[in-house]
């Protein structure tokens, strides 16, 4: 299936490393961009309220602190970007003071993928590389989700209806500029590309 055409105008690039191996996570949104993250604001879904992007970014790191260990995962910079034609232009760089938790080491060469859907049933994946969970497993209901990944389901995917204004559920959009309508599943598996780069058989 071809990707949804890219119409959303802003992106956050989260950079982090797990045991010195670099990773990136891209989250799309519409934002009012200022000179810094603190001077930039989210565009919320109907019924939500805008928050400063440094607040939204720190919230994402806080949520990730439930699935990564401070002894293994190091948060890096977050790039606040605006799309210009086919290029992403960096507006600012933000460094968080949020630290990860104490959940223990995770297996190398793995990925946990949260799948959400928009109102037009477009699939929106968010990937978490080399987190603390064993593989493989799959959950299509909140009661089946492994451990602290219930927190990811709740605040990225609003699985329990408790997401707030700084949570990704309120401001995250698809490539086509749609808000999320529901979460669908979480799947943990190995990642061939990372395993190859790490030299894992």
QUINORQUI-V767287 format. One record per residue. N is the residue number from 1. PHI is phi as a letter, one per 20 degrees, with the letter a starting at -180 (none if undefined). PSI is psi in whole degrees, -180 to 180 (999 if undefined). Layout:
# QUINORQUI-V767287
n=N phi=PHI psi=PSI
n=N phi=PHI psi=PSI
This chain:
# QUINORQUI-V767287
n=1 phi=none psi=130
n=2 phi=f psi=153
n=3 phi=f psi=150
n=4 phi=f psi=134
n=5 phi=g psi=142
n=6 phi=e psi=108
n=7 phi=d psi=-18
n=8 phi=f psi=148
n=9 phi=d psi=-9
n=10 phi=c psi=156
n=11 phi=b psi=143
n=12 phi=d psi=126
n=13 phi=d psi=110
n=14 phi=e psi=122
n=15 phi=d psi=134
n=16 phi=b psi=167
n=17 phi=c psi=147
n=18 phi=c psi=116
n=19 phi=l psi=49
n=20 phi=m psi=6
n=21 phi=e psi=123
n=22 phi=f psi=145
n=23 phi=c psi=162
n=24 phi=c psi=149
n=25 phi=c psi=128
n=26 phi=d psi=128
n=27 phi=c psi=125
n=28 phi=e psi=150
n=29 phi=a psi=168
n=30 phi=d psi=132
n=31 phi=b psi=158
n=32 phi=e psi=107
n=33 phi=e psi=130
n=34 phi=d psi=-163
n=35 phi=f psi=-21
n=36 phi=c psi=170
n=37 phi=f psi=-38
n=38 phi=f psi=-24
n=39 phi=e psi=7
n=40 phi=d psi=152
n=41 phi=c psi=153
n=42 phi=f psi=158
n=43 phi=d psi=111
n=44 phi=e psi=160
n=45 phi=f psi=162
n=46 phi=g psi=132
n=47 phi=n psi=-13
n=48 phi=e psi=177
n=49 phi=c psi=144
n=50 phi=f psi=147
n=51 phi=c psi=159
n=52 phi=f psi=146
n=53 phi=f psi=-28
n=54 phi=f psi=-33
n=55 phi=f psi=-45
n=56 phi=f psi=-41
n=57 phi=f psi=-46
n=58 phi=f psi=-33
n=59 phi=f psi=-42
n=60 phi=f psi=-47
n=61 phi=f psi=-39
n=62 phi=f psi=-44
n=63 phi=f psi=-42
n=64 phi=f psi=-24
n=65 phi=f psi=-14
n=66 phi=e psi=-12
n=67 phi=c psi=2
n=68 phi=c psi=151
n=69 phi=d psi=137
n=70 phi=f psi=-24
n=71 phi=f psi=-7
n=72 phi=c psi=-32
n=73 phi=d psi=130
n=74 phi=d psi=116
n=75 phi=f psi=141
n=76 phi=d psi=-149
n=77 phi=f psi=157
n=78 phi=d psi=128
n=79 phi=e psi=126
n=80 phi=e psi=118
n=81 phi=c psi=151
n=82 phi=c psi=135
n=83 phi=e psi=132
n=84 phi=c psi=103
n=85 phi=m psi=-122
n=86 phi=e psi=6
n=87 phi=d psi=148
n=88 phi=d psi=119
n=89 phi=d psi=129
n=90 phi=f psi=121
n=91 phi=e psi=-38
n=92 phi=a psi=166
n=93 phi=c psi=132
n=94 phi=c psi=133
n=95 phi=d psi=126
n=96 phi=e psi=160
n=97 phi=d psi=2
n=98 phi=f psi=132
n=99 phi=d psi=157
n=100 phi=f psi=174
n=101 phi=e psi=-150
n=102 phi=c psi=58
n=103 phi=e psi=-6
n=104 phi=n psi=167
n=105 phi=f psi=149
n=106 phi=d psi=168
n=107 phi=f psi=138
n=108 phi=f psi=155
n=109 phi=m psi=33
n=110 phi=c psi=164
n=111 phi=b psi=140
n=112 phi=d psi=125
n=113 phi=d psi=119
n=114 phi=e psi=127
n=115 phi=d psi=125
n=116 phi=d psi=165
n=117 phi=c psi=147
n=118 phi=e psi=177
n=119 phi=f psi=-27
n=120 phi=e psi=16
n=121 phi=m psi=26
n=122 phi=f psi=136
n=123 phi=e psi=133
n=124 phi=c psi=106
n=125 phi=e psi=145
n=126 phi=c psi=127
n=127 phi=d psi=138
n=128 phi=c psi=112
n=129 phi=e psi=134
n=130 phi=l psi=48
n=131 phi=e psi=-169
n=132 phi=e psi=-3
n=133 phi=e psi=152
n=134 phi=f psi=163
n=135 phi=c psi=158
n=136 phi=e psi=159
n=137 phi=b psi=161
n=138 phi=b psi=139
n=139 phi=c psi=128
n=140 phi=d psi=2
n=141 phi=c psi=151
n=142 phi=g psi=-35
n=143 phi=f psi=-16
n=144 phi=e psi=-8
n=145 phi=f psi=138
n=146 phi=f psi=124
n=147 phi=l psi=-131
n=148 phi=f psi=-5
n=149 phi=f psi=-10
n=150 phi=f psi=-32
n=151 phi=f psi=-41
n=152 phi=f psi=-45
n=153 phi=f psi=-38
n=154 phi=f psi=-38
n=155 phi=d psi=-19
n=156 phi=e psi=-44
n=157 phi=d psi=1
n=158 phi=l psi=40
n=159 phi=f psi=-29
n=160 phi=d psi=5
n=161 phi=m psi=25
n=162 phi=d psi=6
n=163 phi=f psi=141
n=164 phi=d psi=-173
n=165 phi=f psi=-31
n=166 phi=e psi=-10
n=167 phi=f psi=149
n=168 phi=g psi=-34
n=169 phi=g psi=-35
n=170 phi=e psi=-26
n=171 phi=c psi=-16
n=172 phi=f psi=137
n=173 phi=c psi=164
n=174 phi=e psi=173
n=175 phi=g psi=-32
n=176 phi=e psi=9
n=177 phi=n psi=25
n=178 phi=d psi=144
n=179 phi=f psi=162
n=180 phi=f psi=147
n=181 phi=d psi=-31
n=182 phi=a psi=162
n=183 phi=e psi=152
n=184 phi=d psi=-46
n=185 phi=a psi=164
n=186 phi=c psi=132
n=187 phi=c psi=133
n=188 phi=d psi=131
n=189 phi=b psi=175
n=190 phi=f psi=158
n=191 phi=c psi=113
n=192 phi=f psi=-39
n=193 phi=f psi=-46
n=194 phi=f psi=-42
n=195 phi=g psi=-42
n=196 phi=f psi=-44
n=197 phi=f psi=-29
n=198 phi=e psi=-8
n=199 phi=m psi=28
n=200 phi=e psi=130
n=201 phi=f psi=999
